[in-house]
Amino acid sequence: MQDVVAKSIGSSNPYNMVRATFDALKHQDSPRSVAARRNIKVSALQARRIGADAEATPAD
């Protein structure tokens, strides 16, 4: 699992923040459904993600 950073818009009431987090987690799409919606294979979707992670990581 990766760290998640999000911006809270509106109330920062802890109860609302937890409720919004769980709501967002319930509405996540699986890699299979995202690939089907984009008409590509899951492996191609994951390859794009790995390539994006490599570009986002600064080189030493």
CYANA upper distance limits for C-alpha pairs under 8 A (distance plus 0.5 A):
  8 SER  CA     12 SER  CA      7.26
  8 SER  CA     17 MET  CA      8.34
 11 SER  CA     16 ASN  CA      7.87
 12 SER  CA     16 ASN  CA      7.56
 12 SER  CA     17 MET  CA      6.86
 13 ASN  CA     17 MET  CA      6.72
 14 PRO  CA     18 VAL  CA      6.72
 15 TYR  CA     19 ARG  CA      6.68
 16 ASN  CA     20 ALA  CA      6.46
 17 MET  CA     21 THR  CA      6.62
 18 VAL  CA     22 PHE  CA      6.77
 19 ARG  CA     23 ASP  CA      6.61
 20 ALA  CA     24 ALA  CA      6.62
 21 THR  CA     25 LEU  CA      6.74
 22 PHE  CA     26 LYS  CA      6.64
 23 ASP  CA     27 HIS  CA      6.95
 24 ALA  CA     28 GLN  CA      7.02
 29 ASP  CA     33 SER  CA      6.74
 29 ASP  CA     34 VAL  CA      6.94
 30 SER  CA     34 VAL  CA      6.87
 31 PRO  CA     35 ALA  CA      6.55
 31 PRO  CA     42 VAL  CA      6.87
 31 PRO  CA     45 LEU  CA      8.06
 32 ARG  CA     36 ALA  CA      6.65
 32 ARG  CA     42 VAL  CA      6.44
 33 SER  CA     37 ARG  CA      6.64
 34 VAL  CA     38 ARG  CA      6.77
 35 ALA  CA     39 ASN  CA      6.38
 35 ALA  CA     40 ILE  CA      5.62
 35 ALA  CA     41 LYS  CA      6.24
 35 ALA  CA     42 VAL  CA      5.92
 35 ALA  CA     45 LEU  CA      6.93
 36 ALA  CA     40 ILE  CA      6.81
 36 ALA  CA     41 LYS  CA      7.90
 40 ILE  CA     44 ALA  CA      7.10
 40 ILE  CA     45 LEU  CA      7.61
 41 LYS  CA     45 LEU  CA      7.01
 42 VAL  CA     46 GLN  CA      6.72
 43 SER  CA     47 ALA  CA      6.53
 44 ALA  CA     48 ARG  CA      6.76
 45 LEU  CA     49 ARG  CA      6.99
 46 GLN  CA     50 ILE  CA      6.73
 47 ALA  CA     51 GLY  CA      6.66
 48 ARG  CA     52 ALA  CA      6.65
 49 ARG  CA     53 ASP  CA      6.69
 50 ILE  CA     54 ALA  CA      6.82
 51 GLY  CA     55 GLU  CA      6.86
 52 ALA  CA     56 ALA  CA      6.69
 53 ASP  CA     57 THR  CA      6.79
